[in-house]
Amino acid sequence: MTVTQNKITNGTQVSDTSVAALDSAWLKQLCLEAGADDVGFVEIDRPEISDQLDDILTAMPSTKTLISFVKKINREAIRTPFRSISNTEFHYIDHEIADIGHKIVSKLEAMKIAALNPAMGFPMEMDRFPGKIWVVSHKPVAVAAGLGKMGIHRNVIHPKFGNFILLGTVLIAEEVKSHSKPIDYNPCLECKLCVAACPTGAIGSDGYFDFSACYTHNYREFMGGFTDWVENIADSKNAIDYRSKVNSPETVSMWQSLSYGANYKAAYCMAVCPAGEDVISLYEENKKQFLENYVDPLRNKKETVYVVPNSDAERYVAKRFKNKKIKQVGNGLQPQSIRGFLDGLPLVFQREIAAGLDAIYFFTFHGVENVLATVKIKEKTVEVLDGHQGKADFKLTADSQTWLKFLSKETNIVWSILRGKIKVKGRLKLLLEFAKCFPV
């Protein structure tokens, strides 16, 4: 690489005519001094992050390398049943991640090296909601950088620190001399303690992940949950009517999130994970004691669990947790486009409710958006394909804007069918079965 401006390599200034890349050891030390606990480097053309390329290069077109770093979390703060302690820790380390990224960027910019640190969490690009609102997906970058592997709970498990970490990424406009490679094993023990502790059944013992169940409860005071709460206020006739929908603890909990930063309702999967060199000894020394100290208090905790009506999560909580109160809520996931609707189907799919359904649906949308799509539901799986593929059991043709209004409950599907805005062909039972698989 020809260095067009003075750069630092191995701590030494490089002249404008030199051919050099940044020294990896020097750059790692810079990051560690900024407060990171571990660091890795990923080149921009790495296949593992190819699906992020457009957003990364839109954020900073000159990006050549991604710096991935981790910051440790205090474990006991996350393991406690008191979520106030856990959320204080999350917020504190969130700010630390932002501070570390800022320090790295500031030091590099002082050396005339263009750099950018996207947010670890919030704020995000909310004009995209409910689509991809983040700029960089930190987890796959961290895995590519050798900072861990994804466990069945969908958290990155660092080989030393376990999953008690938060992640940050810095984009830089220079190459480095050597890049990091993924680790060759997965620290995940597949002990299934995360499966046992999850209050919504979001983590299947076979590795399946129910996004909707996790999102609806754990993120109740974020994004979609907040939208649902606001709409409860708007729909209420008066204070008494509002209190019949939202009790006082829920209202003040939302106030707390608005005042101090949105709070997680669970994150129990992270709390009980025993993987990682610094973590595993406590589990291996006495597994029974580990369960009694860290898993049972979360499972036995009396709390409200938020679920979408008629969802797999609602059935799971009723069956597994007699001590937890079920509350039906909306998840606030209202697609703003037909593509958003189709992309969101796998995220809200309810595989247990879909048991026994074997059907192919053809969707034809016209008007503002012209889209052909196929949705296949079989053996408790869903597949969304572009175009019409296979032989349809049910066909639906709709004006795209009318369909989006139906999804947001702004119009009635029967009235839309009578007006010819939506046309269906096939057994109506199949449409009803389809709707059951995707409750919101």
MOVEN-V846415 format. One record per residue. N is the residue number from 1. RES is the residue in one letter. D_FIRST is the distance of its C-alpha to the first C-alpha in Angstrom with 1 decimal. Layout:
[[N | RES | D_FIRST] [N | RES | D_FIRST]]
//
This chain:
[[1 | M | 0.0] [2 | T | 3.8] [3 | V | 6.2] [4 | T | 9.1] [5 | Q | 11.6] [6 | N | 12.9] [7 | K | 11.8] [8 | I | 13.5] [9 | T | 12.5] [10 | N | 15.6] [11 | G | 17.7] [12 | T | 16.5] [13 | Q | 15.3] [14 | V | 12.1] [15 | S | 12.6] [16 | D | 11.2] [17 | T | 10.2] [18 | S | 8.4] [19 | V | 5.2] [20 | A | 5.6] [21 | A | 6.4] [22 | L | 9.9] [23 | D | 12.7] [24 | S | 14.8] [25 | A | 18.1] [26 | W | 17.7] [27 | L | 16.8] [28 | K | 19.7] [29 | Q | 22.0] [30 | L | 21.3] [31 | C | 22.4] [32 | L | 25.4] [33 | E | 26.5] [34 | A | 26.4] [35 | G | 28.9] [36 | A | 27.3] [37 | D | 29.2] [38 | D | 26.4] [39 | V | 22.8] [40 | G | 20.4] [41 | F | 17.0] [42 | V | 16.5] [43 | E | 13.6] [44 | I | 14.5] [45 | D | 15.4] [46 | R | 17.8] [47 | P | 21.2] [48 | E | 23.2] [49 | I | 22.1] [50 | S | 22.0] [51 | D | 25.2] [52 | Q | 23.8] [53 | L | 20.9] [54 | D | 22.9] [55 | D | 24.0] [56 | I | 20.7] [57 | L | 18.9] [58 | T | 22.2] [59 | A | 22.1] [60 | M | 18.6] [61 | P | 16.8] [62 | S | 13.4] [63 | T | 13.7] [64 | K | 11.0] [65 | T | 12.9] [66 | L | 16.7] [67 | I | 18.3] [68 | S | 21.8] [69 | F | 24.5] [70 | V | 28.3] [71 | K | 31.2] [72 | K | 34.5] [73 | I | 37.7] [74 | N | 41.1] [75 | R | 42.8] [76 | E | 46.4] [77 | A | 45.7] [78 | I | 44.6] [79 | R | 47.4] [80 | T | 50.2] [81 | P | 52.4] [82 | F | 52.2] [83 | R | 49.4] [84 | S | 49.5] [85 | I | 48.1] [86 | S | 45.4] [87 | N | 44.3] [88 | T | 44.3] [89 | E | 41.8] [90 | F | 39.6] [91 | H | 39.6] [92 | Y | 38.9] [93 | I | 35.9] [94 | D | 34.7] [95 | H | 34.6] [96 | E | 33.0] [97 | I | 30.1] [98 | A | 29.7] [99 | D | 30.0] [100 | I | 27.3] [101 | G | 24.9] [102 | H | 25.8] [103 | K | 25.3] [104 | I | 21.8] [105 | V | 20.8] [106 | S | 22.7] [107 | K | 21.1] [108 | L | 17.5] [109 | E | 18.6] [110 | A | 20.2] [111 | M | 16.8] [112 | K | 15.6] [113 | I | 13.7] [114 | A | 15.2] [115 | A | 17.2] [116 | L | 20.3] [117 | N | 23.0] [118 | P | 25.3] [119 | A | 28.8] [120 | M | 29.8] [121 | G | 33.1] [122 | F | 35.0] [123 | P | 34.8] [124 | M | 33.3] [125 | E | 33.3] [126 | M | 37.1] [127 | D | 37.3] [128 | R | 36.1] [129 | F | 38.9] [130 | P | 40.1] [131 | G | 36.9] [132 | K | 33.5] [133 | I | 33.5] [134 | W | 30.5] [135 | V | 26.9] [136 | V | 25.3] [137 | S | 27.3] [138 | H | 26.7] [139 | K | 28.6] [140 | P | 26.5] [141 | V | 23.3] [142 | A | 25.0] [143 | V | 26.2] [144 | A | 22.8] [145 | A | 21.6] [146 | G | 24.5] [147 | L | 26.7] [148 | G | 29.7] [149 | K | 31.4] [150 | M | 33.6] [151 | G | 37.3] [152 | I | 40.1] [153 | H | 40.5] [154 | R | 37.1] [155 | N | 35.8] [156 | V | 32.8] [157 | I | 34.3] [158 | H | 32.2] [159 | P | 33.2] [160 | K | 34.4] [161 | F | 35.3] [162 | G | 36.6] [163 | N | 36.6] [164 | F | 37.4] [165 | I | 34.1] [166 | L | 32.5] [167 | L | 28.9] [168 | G | 26.2] [169 | T | 22.7] [170 | V | 20.1] [171 | L | 17.3] [172 | I | 14.1] [173 | A | 11.4] [174 | E | 8.6] [175 | E | 7.7] [176 | V | 9.8] [177 | K | 10.3] [178 | S | 13.4] [179 | H | 15.2] [180 | S | 18.9] [181 | K | 21.3] [182 | P | 24.7] [183 | I | 27.7] [184 | D | 29.9] [185 | Y | 33.2] [186 | N | 34.7] [187 | P | 36.4] [188 | C | 38.8] [189 | L | 42.3] [190 | E | 43.7] [191 | C | 46.7] [192 | K | 47.3] [193 | L | 48.2] [194 | C | 46.1] [195 | V | 48.2] [196 | A | 51.3] [197 | A | 50.3] [198 | C | 49.0] [199 | P | 51.8] [200 | T | 51.1] [201 | G | 50.4] [202 | A | 46.9] [203 | I | 45.6] [204 | G | 47.3] [205 | S | 48.2] [206 | D | 46.5] [207 | G | 43.2] [208 | Y | 44.0] [209 | F | 42.9] [210 | D | 45.1] [211 | F | 42.8] [212 | S | 45.8] [213 | A | 47.8] [214 | C | 45.2] [215 | Y | 44.2] [216 | T | 47.8] [217 | H | 48.9] [218 | N | 46.0] [219 | Y | 44.5] [220 | R | 48.0] [221 | E | 47.2] [222 | F | 43.9] [223 | M | 43.3] [224 | G | 45.7] [225 | G | 48.2] [226 | F | 48.3] [227 | T | 48.8] [228 | D | 51.7] [229 | W | 53.2] [230 | V | 53.1] [231 | E | 54.8] [232 | N | 57.4] [233 | I | 58.2] [234 | A | 58.3] [235 | D | 60.7] [236 | S | 63.0] [237 | K | 66.4] [238 | N | 66.8] [239 | A | 65.9] [240 | I | 68.2] [241 | D | 66.6] [242 | Y | 63.1] [243 | R | 64.2] [244 | S | 65.5] [245 | K | 61.9] [246 | V | 59.9] [247 | N | 61.6] [248 | S | 61.2] [249 | P | 58.8] [250 | E | 56.5] [251 | T | 56.7] [252 | V | 56.0] [253 | S | 53.2] [254 | M | 51.5] [255 | W | 52.2] [256 | Q | 50.5] [257 | S | 47.4] [258 | L | 47.4] [259 | S | 48.0] [260 | Y | 45.7] [261 | G | 43.1] [262 | A | 43.8] [263 | N | 45.2] [264 | Y | 44.9] [265 | K | 48.2] [266 | A | 47.3] [267 | A | 44.0] [268 | Y | 46.4] [269 | C | 44.1] [270 | M | 41.8] [271 | A | 44.8] [272 | V | 46.2] [273 | C | 43.2] [274 | P | 43.7] [275 | A | 40.4] [276 | G | 37.9] [277 | E | 38.5] [278 | D | 39.7] [279 | V | 41.9] [280 | I | 43.5] [281 | S | 46.1] [282 | L | 48.2] [283 | Y | 48.5] [284 | E | 49.1] [285 | E | 51.7] [286 | N | 54.0] [287 | K | 53.0] [288 | K | 56.3] [289 | Q | 55.9] [290 | F | 52.4] [291 | L | 53.7] [292 | E | 56.6] [293 | N | 54.5] [294 | Y | 51.5] [295 | V | 52.2] [296 | D | 55.9] [297 | P | 55.8] [298 | L | 53.4] [299 | R | 55.3] [300 | N | 58.6] [301 | K | 57.5] [302 | K | 59.6] [303 | E | 57.4] [304 | T | 57.0] [305 | V | 54.6] [306 | Y | 53.5] [307 | V | 53.5] [308 | V | 53.5] [309 | P | 57.1] [310 | N | 57.9] [311 | S | 54.5] [312 | D | 53.8] [313 | A | 53.1] [314 | E | 56.5] [315 | R | 58.2] [316 | Y | 56.1] [317 | V | 57.0] [318 | A | 60.7] [319 | K | 60.8] [320 | R | 58.9] [321 | F | 59.4] [322 | K | 62.9] [323 | N | 62.2] [324 | K | 59.6] [325 | K | 60.5] [326 | I | 59.1] [327 | K | 58.3] [328 | Q | 57.5] [329 | V | 54.9] [330 | G | 52.6] [331 | N | 48.8] [332 | G | 48.0] [333 | L | 45.7] [334 | Q | 46.6] [335 | P | 44.2] [336 | Q | 43.4] [337 | S | 42.6] [338 | I | 43.6] [339 | R | 40.1] [340 | G | 40.4] [341 | F | 43.8] [342 | L | 42.6] [343 | D | 39.5] [344 | G | 41.7] [345 | L | 44.4] [346 | P | 42.9] [347 | L | 42.4] [348 | V | 46.1] [349 | F | 47.6] [350 | Q | 50.5] [351 | R | 50.7] [352 | E | 54.1] [353 | I | 55.7] [354 | A | 54.3] [355 | A | 56.0] [356 | G | 58.2] [357 | L | 56.6] [358 | D | 55.4] [359 | A | 54.6] [360 | I | 52.3] [361 | Y | 52.0] [362 | F | 50.9] [363 | F | 49.8] [364 | T | 49.8] [365 | F | 48.8] [366 | H | 49.3] [367 | G | 49.4] [368 | V | 46.5] [369 | E | 44.5] [370 | N | 45.1] [371 | V | 44.2] [372 | L | 45.5] [373 | A | 45.1] [374 | T | 46.6] [375 | V | 47.3] [376 | K | 48.5] [377 | I | 50.4] [378 | K | 51.5] [379 | E | 52.2] [380 | K | 51.0] [381 | T | 47.6] [382 | V | 46.2] [383 | E | 43.9] [384 | V | 42.8] [385 | L | 41.9] [386 | D | 41.1] [387 | G | 43.9] [388 | H | 47.3] [389 | Q | 47.2] [390 | G | 50.2] [391 | K | 53.8] [392 | A | 54.4] [393 | D | 57.1] [394 | F | 56.7] [395 | K | 55.4] [396 | L | 54.7] [397 | T | 54.0] [398 | A | 53.4] [399 | D | 52.4] [400 | S | 49.1] [401 | Q | 50.1] [402 | T | 53.4] [403 | W | 51.8] [404 | L | 49.5] [405 | K | 52.6] [406 | F | 54.4] [407 | L | 51.7] [408 | S | 51.9] [409 | K | 55.7] [410 | E | 56.3] [411 | T | 58.3] [412 | N | 60.6] [413 | I | 59.7] [414 | V | 63.3] [415 | W | 63.7] [416 | S | 60.4] [417 | I | 61.8] [418 | L | 65.1] [419 | R | 63.4] [420 | G | 61.4] [421 | K | 58.0] [422 | I | 57.4] [423 | K | 58.8] [424 | V | 59.2] [425 | K | 60.3] [426 | G | 61.3] [427 | R | 63.0] [428 | L | 62.6] [429 | K | 62.7] [430 | L | 59.2] [431 | L | 57.9] [432 | L | 59.5] [433 | E | 58.0] [434 | F | 54.6] [435 | A | 55.0] [436 | K | 56.0] [437 | C | 52.8] [438 | F | 50.7] [439 | P | 52.6] [440 | V | 51.1]]
//
